[in-house]
Amino acid sequence: MDTLHSADSAAAGALSDAGPDVRRLRLAALDDAIARIRTQIAAADLERQARGKKIDPSWFHRAKTAMRHLQRERVELLATGPVTARRKARLKDAIIEVVRRDHDEASWATVLNEARCLVAGEG
């Protein structure tokens, strides 16, 4: 069975820092590998039912273990995914709160004015 080997953990770790396109491609590859293993297990089960043969327990264990590793990598990749819009908004709010503490009303107005100029492309 050629789908029994999961990706190297170093490569998986590098993907957590990769861009969304690389991550999406890796997720698609993981989904394909998981689907192939499931198909092979289902085919072996159909053959077992049709011919009355037993499934090789060693092969079955390797297939299920490989699938678990791929699923774990998929979950880890999703869990360490890119910063969501909600997390970005919370970070912005925290930055504003920290900076706001260090400024009085006049200097805070200056900070806001500079930020507005940056957004408008003037600074």
Kinemage of the C-alpha trace (Angstrom):
@kinemage 1
@onewidth
@group {chain A} dominant
@subgroup {mainchain}
@vectorlist {calphas} color= white
{ca met a 1} P 0.000 0.000 0.000
{ca asp a 2} L 1.681 3.189 -1.186
{ca thr a 3} L -0.329 5.639 0.948
{ca leu a 4} L 0.857 4.308 4.278
{ca his a 5} L 3.569 6.911 4.823
{ca ser a 6} L 2.620 10.326 6.113
{ca ala a 7} L 4.604 13.503 5.493
{ca asp a 8} L 7.764 14.280 7.372
{ca ser a 9} L 7.016 16.199 10.582
{ca ala a 10} L 9.587 18.860 9.688
{ca ala a 11} L 7.766 19.523 6.433
{ca ala a 12} L 4.473 19.667 8.311
{ca gly a 13} L 5.943 22.185 10.735
{ca ala a 14} L 7.173 24.307 7.863
{ca leu a 15} L 3.663 24.312 6.415
{ca ser a 16} L 2.296 25.967 9.540
{ca asp a 17} L 4.257 29.083 8.473
{ca ala a 18} L 3.455 28.718 4.774
{ca gly a 19} L 1.055 30.838 2.804
{ca pro a 20} L -2.612 30.008 2.327
{ca asp a 21} L -2.099 28.525 -1.149
{ca val a 22} L 0.547 26.060 0.050
{ca arg a 23} L -1.602 25.163 3.035
{ca arg a 24} L -4.655 24.650 0.813
{ca leu a 25} L -2.652 22.386 -1.508
{ca arg a 26} L -1.348 20.351 1.444
{ca leu a 27} L -4.868 20.000 2.853
{ca ala a 28} L -6.073 18.776 -0.550
{ca ala a 29} L -3.189 16.282 -0.708
{ca leu a 30} L -3.991 15.024 2.792
{ca asp a 31} L -7.678 14.675 1.934
{ca asp a 32} L -6.768 12.720 -1.212
{ca ala a 33} L -4.424 10.405 0.703
{ca ile a 34} L -7.057 9.770 3.380
{ca ala a 35} L -9.671 9.052 0.705
{ca arg a 36} L -7.302 6.620 -1.058
{ca ile a 37} L -6.727 4.693 2.170
{ca arg a 38} L -10.455 4.563 2.873
{ca thr a 39} L -11.077 3.310 -0.673
{ca gln a 40} L -8.429 0.610 -0.298
{ca ile a 41} L -9.895 -0.507 3.033
{ca ala a 42} L -13.390 -0.588 1.518
{ca ala a 43} L -12.140 -2.563 -1.497
{ca ala a 44} L -10.417 -5.071 0.780
{ca asp a 45} L -13.643 -5.420 2.771
{ca leu a 46} L -15.690 -5.984 -0.402
{ca glu a 47} L -13.207 -8.633 -1.534
{ca arg a 48} L -13.406 -10.248 1.893
{ca gln a 49} L -17.197 -10.387 1.657
{ca ala a 50} L -17.246 -11.633 -1.935
{ca arg a 51} L -14.586 -14.316 -1.582
{ca gly a 52} L -14.878 -15.126 2.070
{ca lys a 53} L -11.227 -14.215 2.586
{ca lys a 54} L -9.864 -12.539 5.666
{ca ile a 55} L -8.257 -9.127 5.573
{ca asp a 56} L -4.580 -9.252 6.462
{ca pro a 57} L -4.570 -7.847 10.030
{ca ser a 58} L -1.063 -6.431 9.646
{ca trp a 59} L -2.003 -4.581 6.453
{ca phe a 60} L -5.249 -3.345 7.988
{ca his a 61} L -3.420 -2.028 11.063
{ca arg a 62} L -0.837 -0.210 8.890
{ca ala a 63} L -3.599 1.320 6.772
{ca lys a 64} L -5.572 2.546 9.792
{ca thr a 65} L -2.400 3.893 11.439
{ca ala a 66} L -1.425 5.765 8.277
{ca met a 67} L -4.903 7.239 8.052
{ca arg a 68} L -4.751 8.355 11.702
{ca his a 69} L -1.383 10.053 11.089
{ca leu a 70} L -2.723 11.851 8.027
{ca gln a 71} L -5.835 12.938 9.900
{ca arg a 72} L -3.713 14.203 12.804
{ca glu a 73} L -1.521 16.188 10.405
{ca arg a 74} L -4.655 17.642 8.824
{ca val a 75} L -6.024 18.704 12.216
{ca glu a 76} L -2.671 20.242 13.196
{ca leu a 77} L -2.479 22.117 9.914
{ca leu a 78} L -5.969 23.505 10.436
{ca ala a 79} L -5.293 24.352 14.090
{ca thr a 80} L -2.133 26.309 13.292
{ca gly a 81} L -3.761 28.008 10.358
{ca pro a 82} L -3.502 31.612 9.328
{ca val a 83} L -4.663 34.314 11.689
{ca thr a 84} L -8.391 34.712 11.337
{ca ala a 85} L -10.113 38.049 10.893
{ca arg a 86} L -11.499 37.755 14.413
{ca arg a 87} L -8.027 37.234 15.903
{ca lys a 88} L -6.722 40.181 13.866
{ca ala a 89} L -9.510 42.397 15.177
{ca arg a 90} L -8.785 41.323 18.760
{ca leu a 91} L -5.086 42.057 18.228
{ca lys a 92} L -5.873 45.518 16.839
{ca asp a 93} L -8.124 46.220 19.815
{ca ala a 94} L -5.386 45.124 22.232
{ca ile a 95} L -2.783 47.301 20.470
{ca ile a 96} L -5.126 50.286 20.634
{ca glu a 97} L -5.720 49.660 24.333
{ca val a 98} L -1.989 49.440 25.079
{ca val a 99} L -1.106 52.542 23.058
{ca arg a 100} L -4.088 54.495 24.407
{ca arg a 101} L -2.825 54.046 27.985
{ca asp a 102} L 0.425 55.820 27.104
{ca his a 103} L -1.162 58.963 25.625
{ca asp a 104} L -3.179 61.896 26.904
{ca glu a 105} L -6.106 63.262 24.874
{ca ala a 106} L -3.991 65.579 22.687
{ca ser a 107} L -1.309 63.036 21.838
{ca trp a 108} L -3.977 60.355 21.269
{ca ala a 109} L -5.665 62.680 18.769
{ca thr a 110} L -2.301 63.057 17.010
{ca val a 111} L -1.857 59.263 16.887
{ca leu a 112} L -5.361 58.833 15.424
{ca asn a 113} L -4.746 61.569 12.861
{ca glu a 114} L -1.478 59.914 11.752
{ca ala a 115} L -3.229 56.548 11.494
{ca arg a 116} L -6.032 58.046 9.401
{ca cys a 117} L -3.440 59.651 7.095
{ca leu a 118} L -1.704 56.281 6.665
{ca val a 119} L -5.003 54.619 5.790
{ca ala a 120} L -5.802 57.383 3.322
{ca gly a 121} L -2.344 57.002 1.765
{ca glu a 122} L -1.101 60.409 2.779
{ca gly a 123} L 1.632 59.341 5.175
